[in-house]
Amino acid sequence: MKVRTISPQEFRERRKRLAEIYRRAYRGLEAYAYTSSWEVRSYLRWLYRGDPEMFLVAYEGGEPVGFISGHRYWHDRQLGEVGNIHELVVDPDFQGMGIGKALLSEALRRFSGDHGKVMLWVGEGNEKARKLYLKLGFREVGRAGVWIKMVKELEGTWTEGSS
């Protein structure tokens, strides 16, 4: 398995597969997801354009099987400037193989040079994701409706080209 950023052209070429992975990963968790094809495509474009260096795709056998997306420079009212993870999805056929952990670990490594903290929001009923985040050192720090805010303290430095 390989985790890497993708070019704008590759994003356009792979967007359909990425949307399929997103929809498959959120089956049974639709309360936390975009569900129409248009919304999913628009959301993926927003994620990619927001910080292309933080849109990481996991490949198995040359095909995308998961992705993570975030912004290195995000302002949170309570935390100030932080790294923010917007999305982490792995195709259900590839879950349990360490792909989500690999994507998250690489994203955290890249965030580490920019801020001392990274945050994310996770749906309260998304037990698999919450378990993974807790295992990797995130802690729950707040709630908004069905969403749980989680934060992780970071250390170390990443510089472009060090991946």
Contact map, one row per residue, 1 for C-alpha under 8 A:
1110000000000000000000000000000000000000000000000000000001111000000000000000000000000000000000000010000000000000000000000000000000000000000000000000000000000000000
1111000000000000000000000000000000000000000000000000000001110000000000000000000000000000000000000000000000000000000000000000000000000000000000000000000000000000000
1111100000000000000000000000000000000000000000000000000111100000000000000000000000000000000000000000011001000000000000000000000000000000000000000000000000000000000
0111110000000000000000000000000000000000000000000000000111000000000000000000000000000000000000000000000000000000000000000000000000000000000000000000000000000000000
0011111000000000000000000000000000000000000000000001111110000000000000000000000000000000000000000000000000000000000000000000000000000000000000000000000000000000000
0001111101100000000000000000000000000000000000000001001110000000000000000000000000000000000000000000000000000000000000000000000000000000000000000000000000000000000
0000111111100000000000000000000000000000000000000001000000000000000000000000000000000000000000000000000000000000000000000000000000000000000000000000000000000000000
0000011111110000000000000000000000000000000000000000000000000000000000000000000000000000000000000000000000000000000000000000000000000000000000000000000000000000000
0000001111111000000000000000000000000000000000000000000000000000000000000000000000000000000000000000000000000000000000000000000000000000000000000000000000000000000
0000011111111100000000000000000000000000000000000000000000000000000000000000000000000000000000000000000000000000000000000000000000000000000000000000000000000000000
0000011111111110000000000000000000000000000000010000000000000000000000000000000000000000000000000000000000000000000000000000000000000000000000000000000000000000000
0000000111111110000000000000000000000000000000000000000000000000000000000000000000000000000000000000000000000000000000000000000000000000000000000000000000000000000
0000000011111111000000000000000000000000000000000000000000000000000000000000000000000000000000000000000000000000000000000000000000000000000000000000000000000000000
0000000001111111110000000000000000000000000000000000000000000001000000000000000000000000000000000000000000000000000000000000000000000000000000000000000000000000000
0000000000111111111000000000000000000000100100000000000000000000000000000000000000000000000000000000000000000000000000000000000000000000000000000000000000000000000
0000000000001111111100000000000000000000000000000000000000000000000000000000000000000000000000000000000000000000000000000000000000000000000000000000000000000000000
0000000000000111111110000000000000000000000000000000000000000001000000000000000000000000000000000000000000000000000000000000000000000000000000000000000000000000000
0000000000000111111111000000000000000000000000000000000000000001011000000000000000000000000000000000000000000000000000000000000000000000000000000000000000000000000
0000000000000011111111100000000000000001100100000000000000000000000000000000000000000000000000000000000000000000000000000000000000000000000000000000000000000000000
0000000000000001111111110000000000000000000000000000000000000000000000000000000000000000000000000000000000000000000000000000000000000000000000000000000000000000000
0000000000000000111111111000000000000000000000000000000000000000110000000000000000000000111000000000000000000000000000000000000000000000000000000000000000000000000
0000000000000000011111111100000000000001000000000000000000000000000000000000000000000000111000000000000000000000000000000000000000000000000000000000000000000000000
0000000000000000001111111110000000100000000000000000000000000000000000000000000000000000000000000000000000000000000000000000000000000000000000000000000000000000000
0000000000000000000111111110000000000000000000000000000000000000000000000000000000000000001100000000000000000000000000000000000000000000000000000000000000000000000
0000000000000000000011111110000000000000000000000000000000000000000000000000000000000000111100000000000000000000000000000000000000000000000000000000000000000000000
0000000000000000000001111111110110000000000000000000000000000000000000000000000000000000000000000000000000000000000000000000000000000000000000000000000000000000000
0000000000000000000000111111110000000000000000000000000000000000000000000000000000000000000000000000000000000000000000000000000000000000000000000000000000000000000
0000000000000000000000000111110000000000000000000000000000000000000000000000000000000000000000000000000000000000000000000000000000000000000000000000000000000000000
0000000000000000000000000111111110000000000000000000000000000000000000000000000000000000000000000000000000000000000000000000110000000000000000000000000000000000000
0000000000000000000000000111111111100000000000000000000000000000000000000000000000000000000000000000000000000000000000000000000000000000000000000000000000000000000
0000000000000000000000000000111110000000000000000000000000000000000000000000000000000000000000000000000000000000000000000000000000000000000000000000000000000000000
0000000000000000000000000100111111000000000000000000000000000000000000000000000000000000000000000000000000000000000000000010000000000000000000000000000000000000000
0000000000000000000000000100111111100000000000000000000000000000000000000000000000000000000000000000000000000000000000000000000000000000000000000000000000000000000
0000000000000000000000000000010111110011001000000000000000000000000000000000000000000000000000000000000000000000000000000000000000000000000000000000000000000000000
0000000000000000000000100000010011111011000000000000000000000000000000000000000000000000000000000000000000000000000000000000000000000000000000000000000000000000000
0000000000000000000000000000000001111111000000000000000000000000000000000000000000000000000000000000000000000000000000000000000000000000000000000000000000000000000
0000000000000000000000000000000000111111100000000000000000000000000000000000000000000000000000000000000000000000000000000000000000000000000000000000000000000000000
0000000000000000000000000000000000011111110000000000000000000000000000000000000000000000000000000000000000000000000000000000000000000000000000000000000000000000000
0000000000000000000000000000000001111111111000000000000000000000000000000000000000000000000000000000000000000000000000000000000000000000000000000000000000000000000
0000000000000000001001000000000001111111111100000000000000000000000000000000000000000000000000000000000000000000000000000000000000000000000000000000000000000000000
0000000000000010001000000000000000001111111110000000000000000000000000000000000000000000000000000000000000000000000000000000000000000000000000000000000000000000000
0000000000000000000000000000000000000111111111000000000000000000000000000000000000000000000000000000000000000000000000000000000000000000000000000000000000000000000
0000000000000000000000000000000001000011111111100000000000000000000000000000000000000000000000000000000000000000000000000000000000000000000000000000000000000000000
0000000000000010001000000000000000000001111111110000000000000000000000000000000000000000000000000000000000000000000000000000000000000000000000000000000000000000000
0000000000000000000000000000000000000000111111111000000000000000000000000000000000000000000000000000000000000000000000000000000000000000000000000000000000000000000
0000000000000000000000000000000000000000011111111100000000000000000000000000000000000000000000000000000000000000000000000000000000000000000000000000000000000000000
0000000000000000000000000000000000000000001111111111001000000000000011000000000000000100000000000000000000000000000000000000000000000000000000000000000000000000000
0000000000100000000000000000000000000000000111111111011000000000000010000000000000000000000000000000000000000000000000000000000000000000000000000000000000000000000
0000000000000000000000000000000000000000000011111111000000000000000000000000000000000000000000000000000000000000000000000000000000000000000000000000000000000000000
0000000000000000000000000000000000000000000001111111000000000000000001100000000000000000000000000000000000000000000000000000000000000000000000000000000000000000000
0000000000000000000000000000000000000000000000111111111000000000000011110000000000000000000000000000000000000000000000000000000000000000000000000000000000000000000
0000111000000000000000000000000000000000000000111111111000000000000000000000000000000000000000000000000000000000000000000000000000000000000000000000000000000000000
0000100000000000000000000000000000000000000000000011111100000000000000000000000000000000000000000000000000000000000000000000000000000000000000000000000000000000000
0000100000000000000000000000000000000000000000010011111100000000000111110000000000000000000000000000000000100100000000000000000000000000000000000000000000000000000
0000110000000000000000000000000000000000000000110011111110000000001111000000000000000000000000000000000000000000000000000000000000000000000000000000000000000000000
0011110000000000000000000000000000000000000000000000111111000000001110000000000000000000000000000000001000100000000000000000000000000000000000000000000000000000000
0011110000000000000000000000000000000000000000000000001111100001111100000000000000000000000000000000001000000000000000000000000000000000000000000000000000000000000
1111000000000000000000000000000000000000000000000000000111110001111000000000000000000000000000000010001000000000000000000000000000000000000000000000000000000000000
1110000000000000000000000000000000000000000000000000000011111111110000000000000000000000000000000000000000000000000000000000000000000000000000000000000000000000000
1100000000000000000000000000000000000000000000000000000001111111100000000000000000000000000000000000000000000000000000000000000000000000000000000000000000000000000
1000000000000000000000000000000000000000000000000000000000111110000000000000000000000000000000000000000000000000000000000000000000000000000000000000000000000000000
0000000000000000000000000000000000000000000000000000000000111111000000000000000000000000000000000000000000000000000000000000000000000000000000000000000000000000000
0000000000000000000000000000000000000000000000000000000000111111100000000000000000000000000000000000000000000000000000000000000000000000000000000000000000000000000
0000000000000100110000000000000000000000000000000000000011110111111000000000000000000000000000000000000000000000000000000000000000000000000000000000000000000000000
0000000000000000000010000000000000000000000000000000000011110011111000000000000000000000011001000000000000000000000000000000000000000000000000000000000000000000000
0000000000000000010010000000000000000000000000000000000011100001111100000000000000000001111000000011000000000000000000000000000000000000000000000000000000000000000
0000000000000000010000000000000000000000000000000000001111000001111110000000000000000011110000000000001000000000000000000000000000000000000000000000000000000000000
0000000000000000000000000000000000000000000000000000011110000000011111000000000000001111100000000000001100100000000000000000000000000000000000000000000000000000000
0000000000000000000000000000000000000000000000110010011100000000001111100000000000001111000000000000000000000000000000000000000000000000000000000000000000000000000
0000000000000000000000000000000000000000000000100110011000000000000111110000000000111110000000000000000000000000000000000000000000000000000000000000000000000000000
0000000000000000000000000000000000000000000000000110010000000000000011111100000000111100000000000000000000000000000000000000000000000000000000000000000000000000000
0000000000000000000000000000000000000000000000000010010000000000000001111100000001110000000000000000000000000010010000000000000000000000000000000000000000000000000
0000000000000000000000000000000000000000000000000000000000000000000000111110000011110000000000000000000000000000010000000000000000000000000000000000000000000000000
0000000000000000000000000000000000000000000000000000000000000000000000111111000111110000000000000000000000000000000000000000000000000000000000000000000000000000000
0000000000000000000000000000000000000000000000000000000000000000000000001111101111000000000000000000000000000000000000000000000000000000000000000000000000000000000
0000000000000000000000000000000000000000000000000000000000000000000000000111111111000000000000000000000000000000000000000000000000000000000000000000000000000000000
0000000000000000000000000000000000000000000000000000000000000000000000000011111100000000000000000000000000000000000000000000000000000000000000000000000000000000000
0000000000000000000000000000000000000000000000000000000000000000000000000001111100000000000000000000000000000000000000000000000000000000000000000000000000000000000
0000000000000000000000000000000000000000000000000000000000000000000000000011111111000000000000000000000000000000000000000000000000000000000000000000000000000000000
0000000000000000000000000000000000000000000000000000000000000000000000000111111111000000000000000000000000000000000000000000000000000000000000000000000000000000000
0000000000000000000000000000000000000000000000000000000000000000000000001111001111100000000000000000000000000000001000000000000000000000000000000000000000000000000
0000000000000000000000000000000000000000000000000000000000000000000000011111001111110000000000000000000000000000001111100000000000000000000000000000000000000000000
0000000000000000000000000000000000000000000000000000000000000000000001111100000011111000000000000000000000000010011011100000000000000000000000000000000000000000000
0000000000000000000000000000000000000000000000000000000000000000000001111100000001111100000000000000000000000000000001110000000000000000000000000000000000000000000
0000000000000000000000000000000000000000000000000000000000000000000111100000000000111111000000000000000000000000000001111000000000000000000000000000000000000000000
0000000000000000000000000000000000000000000000100000000000000000000111100000000000011111000000000000000000000000000000011000000000000000000000000000000000000000000
0000000000000000000000000000000000000000000000000000000000000000001111000000000000001111100000000000000000000000000000000000000000000000000000000000000000000000000
0000000000000000000000000000000000000000000000000000000000000000011110000000000000001111110000000001001100000000000000000000000000000000000000000000000000000000000
0000000000000000000011001000000000000000000000000000000000000000011100000000000000000011111000000001000000000000000000000000000000000000000000000000000000000000000
0000000000000000000011001000000000000000000000000000000000000000111000000000000000000001111101100011000000000000000000000000000000000000000000000000000000000000000
0000000000000000000011011000000000000000000000000000000000000000110000000000000000000000111111100000000000000000000000000000000000000000000000000000000000000000000
0000000000000000000000011000000000000000000000000000000000000000000000000000000000000000011111100000000000000000000000000000000000000000000000000000000000000000000
0000000000000000000000000000000000000000000000000000000000000000000000000000000000000000001111100000000000000000000000000000000000000000000000000000000000000000000
0000000000000000000000000000000000000000000000000000000000000000100000000000000000000000011111111010000000000000000000000000000000000000000000000000000000000000000
0000000000000000000000000000000000000000000000000000000000000000000000000000000000000000011111111111000000000000000000000000000000000000000000000000000000000000000
0000000000000000000000000000000000000000000000000000000000000000000000000000000000000000000001111110000000000000000000000000000000000000000000000000000000000000000
0000000000000000000000000000000000000000000000000000000000000000000000000000000000000000000001111110000000000000000000000000000000000000000000000000000000000000000
0000000000000000000000000000000000000000000000000000000000000000000000000000000000000000000000111111110000000000000000000000000000000000000000000000000000000000000
1000000000000000000000000000000000000000000000000000000001000000010000000000000000000000010001111111111000000000000000000000000000000000000000000000000000000000000
0000000000000000000000000000000000000000000000000000000000000000010000000000000000000001110000100111111100000000000000000000000000000000000000000000000000000000000
0000000000000000000000000000000000000000000000000000000000000000000000000000000000000000000000000111111110000000000000000000000000010000000000000000000000000000000
0010000000000000000000000000000000000000000000000000000000000000000000000000000000000000000000000111111111000000000000000000000000000000000000000000000000000000000
0010000000000000000000000000000000000000000000000000000111000000001100000000000000000001000000000011111111100000000000000000000000000000000000000000000000000000000
0000000000000000000000000000000000000000000000000000000000000000000100000000000000000001000000000001111111110000000000000000000000000000000000000000000000000000000
0000000000000000000000000000000000000000000000000000000000000000000000000000000000000000000000000000111111111000000000000000000000000000000000000000000000000000000
0010000000000000000000000000000000000000000000000000000000000000000000000000000000000000000000000000011111111100000000000000000000000000000000000000000000000000000
0000000000000000000000000000000000000000000000000000010100000000000100000000000000000000000000000000001111111110000000000000000000000000000000000000000000000000000
0000000000000000000000000000000000000000000000000000000000000000000000000000000000000000000000000000000111111111000001000000000000000000000000000000000001000000000
0000000000000000000000000000000000000000000000000000000000000000000000000000000000000000000000000000000011111111100000000000000000000000000000000000000000011100000
0000000000000000000000000000000000000000000000000000010000000000000000000000000000000000000000000000000001111111100000000000000000000000000000000000000000001110000
0000000000000000000000000000000000000000000000000000000000000000000000010000000000100000000000000000000000111111111001000000000000000000000000000000000001000100000
0000000000000000000000000000000000000000000000000000000000000000000000000000000000000000000000000000000000011111111110000000000000000000000000000000000001111100000
0000000000000000000000000000000000000000000000000000000000000000000000000000000000000000000000000000000000001111111000000000000000000000000000000000000000111110000
0000000000000000000000000000000000000000000000000000000000000000000000011000000000100000000000000000000000000011111100000000000000000000000000000000000000001000000
0000000000000000000000000000000000000000000000000000000000000000000000000000000011100000000000000000000000000011111111000000000000000000000000000000000001000000000
0000000000000000000000000000000000000000000000000000000000000000000000000000000001000000000000000000000000000001011111000000000000000000000000000000000011100000000
0000000000000000000000000000000000000000000000000000000000000000000000000000000001100000000000000000000000000001001111100000000000000000000000000000001111000000000
0000000000000000000000000000000000000000000000000000000000000000000000000000000001111000000000000000000000010010001111110000000000000000000000000000001111000000000
0000000000000000000000000000000000000000000000000000000000000000000000000000000001111000000000000000000000000000000011111000000000000000000000000000111100000000000
0000000000000000000000000000000000000000000000000000000000000000000000000000000000011100000000000000000000000000000001111100000000000000000000000000111000000000000
0000000000000000000000000000000000000000000000000000000000000000000000000000000000001100000000000000000000000000000000111110000000000000000000000011110000000000000
0000000000000000000000000000000000000000000000000000000000000000000000000000000000000000000000000000000000000000000000011111010011000000000000000011110000000000000
0000000000000000000000000000000100000000000000000000000000000000000000000000000000000000000000000000000000000000000000001111110000000000000000000111000000000000000
0000000000000000000000000000000000000000000000000000000000000000000000000000000000000000000000000000000000000000000000000111111001000000000000000111000000000000000
0000000000000000000000000000100000000000000000000000000000000000000000000000000000000000000000000000000000000000000000000011111000000000000000000000000000000000000
0000000000000000000000000000100000000000000000000000000000000000000000000000000000000000000000000000000000000000000000000111111111000000000000000000000000000000000
0000000000000000000000000000000000000000000000000000000000000000000000000000000000000000000000000000000000000000000000000001111111100000000000000000000000000000000
0000000000000000000000000000000000000000000000000000000000000000000000000000000000000000000000000000000000000000000000000000011111110000000000000000000000000000000
0000000000000000000000000000000000000000000000000000000000000000000000000000000000000000000000000000000000000000000000000100011111111000000000000000000000000000000
0000000000000000000000000000000000000000000000000000000000000000000000000000000000000000000000000000000000000000000000000101011111111100000000000000000000000000000
0000000000000000000000000000000000000000000000000000000000000000000000000000000000000000000000000000000000000000000000000000001111111110000000000000000000000000000
0000000000000000000000000000000000000000000000000000000000000000000000000000000000000000000000000000100000000000000000000000000111111111000000000000000000000000000
0000000000000000000000000000000000000000000000000000000000000000000000000000000000000000000000000000000000000000000000000000000011111111111000000000000000000000000
0000000000000000000000000000000000000000000000000000000000000000000000000000000000000000000000000000000000000000000000000000000001111111111000000000000000000000000
0000000000000000000000000000000000000000000000000000000000000000000000000000000000000000000000000000000000000000000000000000000000111111110000000000000000000000000
0000000000000000000000000000000000000000000000000000000000000000000000000000000000000000000000000000000000000000000000000000000000011111110000000000000000000000000
0000000000000000000000000000000000000000000000000000000000000000000000000000000000000000000000000000000000000000000000000000000000001111111000000000000110000000000
0000000000000000000000000000000000000000000000000000000000000000000000000000000000000000000000000000000000000000000000000000000000001111111100000000011110000000000
0000000000000000000000000000000000000000000000000000000000000000000000000000000000000000000000000000000000000000000000000000000000001100111110000000011100000000000
0000000000000000000000000000000000000000000000000000000000000000000000000000000000000000000000000000000000000000000000000000000000000000011111000001111000000000000
0000000000000000000000000000000000000000000000000000000000000000000000000000000000000000000000000000000000000000000000000000000000000000001111100001111000000000000
0000000000000000000000000000000000000000000000000000000000000000000000000000000000000000000000000000000000000000000000000000000000000000000111110001110000000000000
0000000000000000000000000000000000000000000000000000000000000000000000000000000000000000000000000000000000000000000000000000000000000000000011111111100000000000000
0000000000000000000000000000000000000000000000000000000000000000000000000000000000000000000000000000000000000000000000000000000000000000000001111111100000000000000
0000000000000000000000000000000000000000000000000000000000000000000000000000000000000000000000000000000000000000000000000000000000000000000000111110000000000000000
0000000000000000000000000000000000000000000000000000000000000000000000000000000000000000000000000000000000000000000000000011000000000000000000111111000000000000000
0000000000000000000000000000000000000000000000000000000000000000000000000000000000000000000000000000000000000000000000001111000000000000000000111111100000000000000
0000000000000000000000000000000000000000000000000000000000000000000000000000000000000000000000000000000000000000000000001111000000000000000111110111110000000000000
0000000000000000000000000000000000000000000000000000000000000000000000000000000000000000000000000000000000000000000000111100000000000000000111110011111000000000000
0000000000000000000000000000000000000000000000000000000000000000000000000000000000000000000000000000000000000000000000111100000000000000011111000001111100000000000
0000000000000000000000000000000000000000000000000000000000000000000000000000000000000000000000000000000000000000000011110000000000000000011110000000111110000000000
0000000000000000000000000000000000000000000000000000000000000000000000000000000000000000000000000000000000000000000011100000000000000000111000000000011111000000000
0000000000000000000000000000000000000000000000000000000000000000000000000000000000000000000000000000000000000000000111000000000000000000110000000000001111100000000
0000000000000000000000000000000000000000000000000000000000000000000000000000000000000000000000000000000000010011001111000000000000000000000000000000000111110000000
0000000000000000000000000000000000000000000000000000000000000000000000000000000000000000000000000000000000000001100100000000000000000000000000000000000011111000000
0000000000000000000000000000000000000000000000000000000000000000000000000000000000000000000000000000000000001001100000000000000000000000000000000000000001111100000
0000000000000000000000000000000000000000000000000000000000000000000000000000000000000000000000000000000000001101110000000000000000000000000000000000000000111110000
0000000000000000000000000000000000000000000000000000000000000000000000000000000000000000000000000000000000001111100000000000000000000000000000000000000000011111010
0000000000000000000000000000000000000000000000000000000000000000000000000000000000000000000000000000000000000100100000000000000000000000000000000000000000001111110
0000000000000000000000000000000000000000000000000000000000000000000000000000000000000000000000000000000000000000000000000000000000000000000000000000000000000111111
0000000000000000000000000000000000000000000000000000000000000000000000000000000000000000000000000000000000000000000000000000000000000000000000000000000000000011111
0000000000000000000000000000000000000000000000000000000000000000000000000000000000000000000000000000000000000000000000000000000000000000000000000000000000000111111
0000000000000000000000000000000000000000000000000000000000000000000000000000000000000000000000000000000000000000000000000000000000000000000000000000000000000001111
